[in-house]
Amino acid sequence: MRHFCRHTQKLLCNGMAEWGPVFFGVIVVDEIPFIILFPIQMSKILVVDDDTDILTVVEIVLSMNNYSVKAISRWEDIPHSIESFSPDLILLDVALGGADGREICRQLKNSGETQHIPVILFSAHYDLVNNIKGCMANGLVTKPFETSYLLETIRKNIA
C-alpha cells in the first residue's frame, strides 16, 4: 500500500459546492488509487466597508490566508449577513455611508445574540479612531494598513 498527502486551497466538488482548503490523500491498494478528502474548518469573517476597492483587497488578502470571507458594502445588510453567514469575526469600517460603525459595534456588543462575536474597527479617519472606547470593539486597524498587522489583529481575536 502506498499513500501521500497534499494540501490544496480550493476543490470544486461535483460542480456544486466549493470546499477549501482541504487536505487530500491518495491511497493505492492493488494498484487502484483511492482519494480521501479531509476538509479544514475555516474561520469566517464578515467585512463591512462602503469602499468596494477596500472590500476587494481585504477579501483577497483574507482568502489567501485561509479565511472564509463575506464582504458587504451596505451597513443595512449586516443583520441578515450575520444570520446567514454566522461570522467568527466582523471587520467593520467606522465611517459607513449613512451610519457610524462605532454605533453598529455598540449595538452588536449589547445584543445577547451577537455580543460574543469579536468586532475589529477600521478607518482612515483619525478623528473618529480616537473616539472608540465606548463601542466595546475588540480591536482597531487604521487605514492604510499593513496586511501583516491586519492578519495579526484578526488572529489575536479569533478563538
C-alpha positions as CSV (number, residue, x, y, z in Angstrom):
1,M,0.0,0.0,0.0
2,R,1.4,3.4,-1.0
3,H,0.0,6.8,0.1
4,F,0.8,10.5,0.0
5,C,-0.9,13.7,1.2
6,R,-1.1,17.1,-0.2
7,H,-2.7,20.4,0.7
8,T,-4.9,22.3,-1.8
9,Q,-6.5,25.7,-1.5
10,K,-9.8,25.0,-3.3
11,L,-11.7,22.0,-4.6
12,L,-14.8,22.0,-6.6
13,C,-17.0,19.1,-5.5
14,N,-19.3,17.7,-8.2
15,G,-19.6,21.2,-9.6
16,M,-22.0,22.2,-6.8
17,A,-20.1,23.2,-3.7
18,E,-16.8,24.7,-3.0
19,W,-14.6,23.2,-0.3
20,G,-11.5,24.9,0.7
21,P,-8.9,24.4,1.9
22,V,-8.7,20.6,2.1
23,F,-6.1,18.0,2.8
24,F,-6.4,15.1,0.5
25,G,-4.6,11.8,0.4
26,V,-4.3,9.1,-2.2
27,I,-4.1,5.5,-1.0
28,V,-3.2,2.9,-3.6
29,V,-4.4,-0.6,-3.0
30,D,-3.8,-3.3,-5.5
31,E,-2.8,-0.6,-8.0
32,I,-6.2,1.2,-7.6
33,P,-6.0,4.7,-6.3
34,F,-8.4,5.9,-3.7
35,I,-8.7,9.7,-2.9
36,I,-9.6,10.7,0.6
37,L,-10.6,14.3,1.4
38,F,-10.2,16.0,4.8
39,P,-11.9,19.4,4.8
40,I,-10.3,22.0,7.1
41,Q,-12.6,24.3,9.1
42,M,-12.0,27.9,8.0
43,S,-12.8,30.9,10.3
44,K,-15.5,33.1,8.8
45,I,-15.0,36.9,8.6
46,L,-17.7,39.4,7.7
47,V,-16.1,42.5,6.2
48,V,-18.2,45.7,6.1
49,D,-17.0,48.8,4.2
50,D,-18.7,51.1,1.8
51,D,-15.5,51.4,-0.3
52,T,-15.6,48.5,-2.7
53,D,-11.9,48.7,-3.6
54,I,-11.1,48.2,0.1
55,L,-13.5,45.3,0.2
56,T,-11.9,43.6,-2.7
57,V,-8.4,44.0,-1.3
58,V,-9.3,42.8,2.1
59,E,-11.3,39.8,0.7
60,I,-8.3,38.8,-1.4
61,V,-5.9,39.1,1.5
62,L,-8.1,37.1,3.9
63,S,-9.0,34.4,1.3
64,M,-5.3,33.9,0.6
65,N,-4.8,33.4,4.3
66,N,-7.4,30.6,4.5
67,Y,-10.3,32.6,5.9
68,S,-13.8,32.3,4.5
69,V,-15.0,35.9,3.7
70,K,-18.3,37.6,3.1
71,A,-17.8,41.2,2.0
72,I,-20.7,43.6,2.1
73,S,-20.8,47.3,1.2
74,R,-24.1,48.2,2.8
75,W,-24.4,48.5,6.6
76,E,-28.1,47.7,6.3
77,D,-27.2,44.1,5.2
78,I,-25.3,43.4,8.5
79,P,-28.1,41.7,10.4
80,H,-29.0,39.4,7.5
81,S,-25.3,38.6,6.8
82,I,-24.7,37.7,10.5
83,E,-27.7,35.4,10.5
84,S,-26.9,33.7,7.2
85,F,-23.1,33.6,7.4
86,S,-22.5,33.2,11.2
87,P,-19.2,35.0,11.2
88,D,-16.4,34.3,13.7
89,L,-15.3,37.9,13.5
90,I,-16.5,41.2,12.0
91,L,-14.2,43.7,10.4
92,L,-16.2,46.9,10.4
93,D,-15.4,50.3,8.9
94,V,-16.1,53.2,11.2
95,A,-17.3,55.7,8.6
96,L,-20.0,53.9,6.6
97,G,-22.2,56.0,4.3
98,G,-25.2,56.9,6.4
99,A,-24.1,55.0,9.6
100,D,-21.4,55.1,12.2
101,G,-19.5,51.8,12.6
102,R,-18.9,52.6,16.3
103,E,-22.7,52.7,16.9
104,I,-23.2,49.5,15.0
105,C,-20.4,47.9,17.1
106,R,-22.1,49.1,20.3
107,Q,-25.4,47.6,19.2
108,L,-23.7,44.3,18.3
109,K,-21.9,44.2,21.7
110,N,-25.1,45.0,23.6
111,S,-27.1,42.2,21.9
112,G,-27.2,38.8,23.5
113,E,-27.2,37.2,20.1
114,T,-24.0,38.9,18.8
115,Q,-22.0,40.1,21.8
116,H,-19.7,37.0,21.5
117,I,-18.5,38.0,18.0
118,P,-15.2,39.9,18.0
119,V,-15.5,43.2,16.2
120,I,-12.4,44.9,14.7
121,L,-13.0,48.5,13.6
122,F,-11.0,50.0,10.8
123,S,-10.9,53.6,9.4
124,A,-8.8,56.2,7.7
125,H,-10.5,59.0,9.7
126,Y,-8.1,59.5,12.6
127,D,-10.5,61.9,14.4
128,L,-13.1,59.0,14.5
129,V,-10.5,56.4,15.5
130,N,-9.6,58.4,18.7
131,N,-13.2,58.1,19.8
132,I,-13.9,54.3,20.0
133,K,-13.7,53.4,23.7
134,G,-17.5,53.4,24.3
135,C,-18.3,51.0,21.5
136,M,-16.6,47.9,23.0
137,A,-14.6,47.0,19.9
138,N,-12.1,44.2,20.2
139,G,-9.5,45.8,18.0
140,L,-8.7,48.7,15.7
141,V,-6.8,48.9,12.4
142,T,-6.1,52.2,10.8
143,K,-6.1,52.7,7.0
144,P,-3.9,52.5,5.2
145,F,-2.9,49.3,6.9
146,E,-0.1,46.7,6.7
147,T,-1.6,43.4,5.8
148,S,0.6,41.7,8.3
149,Y,-0.9,43.9,11.1
150,L,-4.4,43.2,9.9
151,L,-3.8,39.5,9.9
152,E,-2.1,39.6,13.3
153,T,-5.1,41.6,14.8
154,I,-7.6,39.1,13.4
155,R,-5.6,36.1,14.6
156,K,-5.5,37.5,18.1
157,N,-9.3,37.9,18.2
158,I,-10.4,34.6,16.7
159,A,-10.6,31.8,19.2
